[in-house]
Amino acid sequence: MKIDIVTLFPNMFSGVFEESIIKRAIDRNLVSINFHNFRDFSLDPHHKVDDTPYGGGAGMVLMPQPIFDCVESLKTKDSKVILLTPSGIPYKQKMAYDLSKEKHLILICGHYEGFDERIRTLADLEISIGDYVLTGGEIPAMVLVDSITRLLKGAINERSHIEDSFNDNYLLDYPTYTKPPLFRNMEVPSVLLSGDHQKIDEYRYQESLRKTKELRPDLLEK
């Protein structure tokens, strides 16, 4: 997979993809991640990329020309262009799975007060990572890259993501434990030490149900 990130602040990504699972995926040639500063595509003598909004209002708005030219220089027949915006579709695990099957993703990071509405015509999909506003689309881009890369074949053990939260009928993941069996008077549930896998599976399902009911009852409504 190839991922191109269109951003005004490529240095924000320094270090983020140079550790852990994503770095291993890059080293194994499972994914390539590239950054493109759309200021480099500005035709303005001072490389200006934003201006005041027509009709008045606070803040500055990203101009269409630099972003159009940048995206069009990257786009191929295999590309899926994603605009990261608070007004996009809420990001879910199923979307991560679907996007992990794409050959080429182009992620557009907005910034400042917003972007010219015509930029939306570039996008195949608009995504929001939550009902709140960030300073730009860089952190949402990091979220997408992380959640998608770990799903690529060979990035992690497949069972690890199959058993993730949100994969099983919207249930949260069950509690997990490791050694020691007793820590500060807190014991590992005896069923997990029993070796009876049928009972362990039932326990884990019930715990997923309990945890979801307590923490995310809205998921059970689905």
N, C-alpha and C positions, 0 to 999 in steps of 0.2 A: 504494500500500500504506500501511496505517496500522499503527504499532507502538506499543503502550502498555506501559510498563515499570513494574511494581509493586515498589516498593523502600522501604526505610527511609532510604536515603541518596541522594536524587536529586542532591545536589551532587557526588557522585563522578563523574557523567557530564559535568560542566562541562568544556568544551573538547574532549572526545573526539569529538563529532560536529560540531564547528564548523570542521573543516579537511578538505581533500582531497576524496576521492570522495564521502564521505557528505554533506558540506556541499553539494557540487554537486548531488547527487541530491535533497536537500531543497529547494534553490533552484529546481530544475526541476520541483518538485511530483511527483516520482516516489515520494517517501515522506514521511510525517509521523511524527515521533517525539515521544512525550509521556511525562512522568514523573509518577507518582502515589505520594505518600507514604501508605502504609496506616495510619500512625499517626493521620492525620487522620480515620480511620474508627473509631477506638477509642471504645467507649462508656464506658470507664473515666474517672472524673473527672480522673485524672492522665495520661490518654492512654497508659496502659500497654498494651504489645502482647505481652509475654512473661511466662512464669511458670516456676516450678520443675517438673520432670517428675514425674508420678505414678510411684510405685515407687522414687523416689530416683535419684540420678545427678548427674554434674557438669553445670554450665552451665544456661542458660535456654532454654526452648522457646517458639517463636512460637505464639501463641494463634490459634485458627481464626477468631473473629468478625471482627477488622479486615480480614483478607485476604479472607474470603468477601464481606463487604460491598463492599470496594473492587473486586474482580473482577466481581462481579455488577452493579455500577454501570457497568461498561465493556462488558460482554459483549453481543454481538448474534448474530444467526443466522449471520453470516459469520466469527465469531471462532474462532481456534484458540488454546487456552490451553496454555502451556508452563511447566512447573515445572523450574527449574534446580537440579539436585541431583547429588551425587557418585554416587548409586545409579541414575541414569538411564541411558538408552541412549547408548552412545558416539557422539559427534557426528561425522558424516562429510560429505564434499562432496555426496553424493547427497541427504542430508537438507537441505542448504542450498538445492539446486536445487528440491526439493519445496516447501520453505517459502517460497521466493521467488514461488511461484505463488498463495499465499494472499492474501486481501484484507485480513485483520486478524489481527495476532498480539498476544497478551497474554503478556508474560514475567513470571513471578513469581520474584523474587530472595529466597531464604532468607537467614537470618543467624543468628548466635549458635550454639548447640549443634545446632539443627535446628528442625523445625516439627512441629506437631501432625499426626499421621498422617491425620486427617480432611481436611486441606487437599489431600491427593492426589486426592480425589474431584472437585476443581475442574478438574484437568488433563486435557487430551486427549493430552498427550505429556510424558514426563519425559526430560530430556537432561542428559548429563554431558559436559564438554569434556576429561576425562582422569581417570586413576586417581590423583588426589591431592585434597587438601581445601584449599579456600580459606576466607577469613573470611566470604564471602558469595557470593551469586549475581550481584553487580553486574558483575564482570569477565567471567564467562561470558555475561552478557547483551550486553556490548559485543562479544564475539567473534561471537555470533550475528548481531547487527545488522550488523556489518561484513561478514561473509561472505555474508549474504543481500542486503544493499543493493547490493553490487557486481554482483550477478547480475540486477538489475532492468533491463529493456530501456531503453537510453539512458543508463545509469549509466557504463558503459565500453564500449570497442570489444568487440563480441561475441567476436571471435577471441581476445582476450586471456584470457577465462576458459575458452573451449573448449580452449585449449592448456595450461591449468593442470595442475599435479601432481594425481594422483588421478582425472583425467578419462578417461584412456586405459588401460583394463585395469589399473588400480591402479599404473601406472608413475609414478615421479617425473618432474618436468619435466626436459628436457634442458638442458645448460649453454648460456648465451647470452653473447655478446661484443658490444662496440661499439668505436669508435675510441679510441685508435690501434691499428693492427694489431700493433705491437710495443711492449711496456711492460715495462721492467726485465728485459729478456731473456726475457719470456714472450710467445709468439706466438699470435695467433689461428689456429686450425686452418685450413689452406689450403683445405680443401673448402668452407668457408663463404665464401671469397672467389672461388670458381670460377665462380659463376653457374649451375652445373648443379643444378637444383632436385631432380631425382630422387636424385642423390648426396647432396645436403644432407638430404633427408627420410630417407634410409637411415642417414646418419651420426647424425642426431638420434634416430632410433629406437634405434640401437645404444647411444648414449650414455645414453638414458633407461633402457635395460635394465641397462647397467653400473652406473649410479648407484643404481638400485633394489636391485640385487644387493649392492652394497657397504653401502648405508646402511639399507635397509629390506627385507631378504630375506623377512621375514614377509609382505610384500605379494605376492611372487611365488608363495607357497604357495596363494594364492586363485585 
